[in-house]
């Protein structure tokens, strides 16, 4: 079994990931998307109410349009919750010596697609996985089939699609938090 914690420990925070891997044009697209994202008061309150420490490992690529459109959302979530520890690893460098490559472990439909998110407990147990796109994004893509299968990251989702993407990712973060919160093992550990 792959040791997700090892990858988490070797990962980068949001800004360091962009600095290390992003070319200037890529960083501009990530920054532009980050500036477009606004959490609602209810979303911020939900995130602030998280009670369990939650490690969030994101396998991504700064070149990836899907990552441009979604990874800045995770940075907003981490900023709104002191319980979220967020780390990024580059898909193409996610193979420490002697270990199974993270990208091989997180294949989707037979391919190393990104972003991929792994939620990890405070004591390093895998909790949940999610990626590479939300249901709203897949519905939008299916409704407009034709052209490239992967977005360019230029422009990004607009209006309702962006809001739906933020909410659907928040639903996954909340789901992982609730798994942690209701875990008998962790409740015993914390006496709650």
Secondary structure, DSSP 8 states (H G I E B T S, - for coil): ---HHHHHHT-B-HHHHHHHH--HHHHHHHHHHHHH----HHHHHHHHT--S-EEEEEEE-TT-HHHHHHHHHHHHHHHH-TTEEEEEEEGGG---TTS--HHHHT-BTTB--S-EEEEEETTS-EEEEEES--HHHHHHHHHT-SS-SS--SSS---HHHHHHHHHHHHHHHHHHHHHHHH-HHHHHHHT-
